[in-house]
Amino acid sequence: MKAIGMLMVLLSVGGCSHRAVYENIQINNRNDCSKRPPSEYAACMERASKSYDEYERERQEIIK
């Protein structure tokens, strides 16, 4: 179900920037956090709240 939702988001924003796609995925991830047990909620929200700039910086470090 989650994969289908992400695929639809990616297809619907095909002309958008990488930042917009990332932010839409993060919104989707934060919505999914509400379905997690309370013991997992905080960690899930922390992962889903990483800014695009932070994500891009980490991604660049990995691909270098």
C-alpha positions in Angstrom: 0.0 0.0 0.0 2.8 2.4 1.0 4.7 1.7 -2.3 1.6 2.3 -4.3 1.1 5.7 -2.6 4.7 6.7 -3.2 4.5 5.7 -6.8 1.4 7.8 -7.3 3.1 10.8 -5.7 6.2 10.4 -7.9 4.1 10.0 -11.0 1.9 13.0 -10.2 4.8 15.3 -9.5 6.9 14.2 -12.5 7.8 17.8 -13.4 8.6 18.9 -9.9 12.0 19.4 -8.4 13.9 16.8 -6.4 13.1 18.9 -3.3 9.4 18.8 -3.9 9.4 15.1 -4.5 11.5 14.5 -1.3 9.2 16.8 0.8 6.1 15.0 -0.5 7.6 11.6 0.4 8.4 13.0 3.9 4.8 14.1 4.4 3.7 10.6 3.4 6.2 9.1 5.9 5.0 11.4 8.7 1.4 10.3 8.0 2.5 6.7 8.3 4.2 7.4 11.6 0.7 8.0 13.2 -0.1 4.4 12.4 2.9 3.1 14.4 2.8 2.1 18.1 3.6 4.8 20.6 7.0 3.3 21.3 8.1 3.8 17.7 6.4 7.1 17.0 9.2 9.5 18.1 11.9 7.7 16.1 9.7 7.5 13.1 8.9 11.2 13.2 12.6 12.0 13.6 13.5 10.0 10.5 10.6 11.6 8.6 11.5 15.2 9.6 15.0 15.4 8.0 15.2 18.5 5.9 16.0 18.2 2.2 19.3 20.1 2.7 20.4 17.6 5.3 19.3 14.7 3.2 21.1 16.1 0.1 24.3 16.7 2.1 24.3 13.1 3.4 23.6 11.8 -0.1 26.5 13.7 -1.6 28.8 12.4 1.1 27.8 8.8 0.3 28.2 9.1 -3.5 31.6 10.8 -3.4 
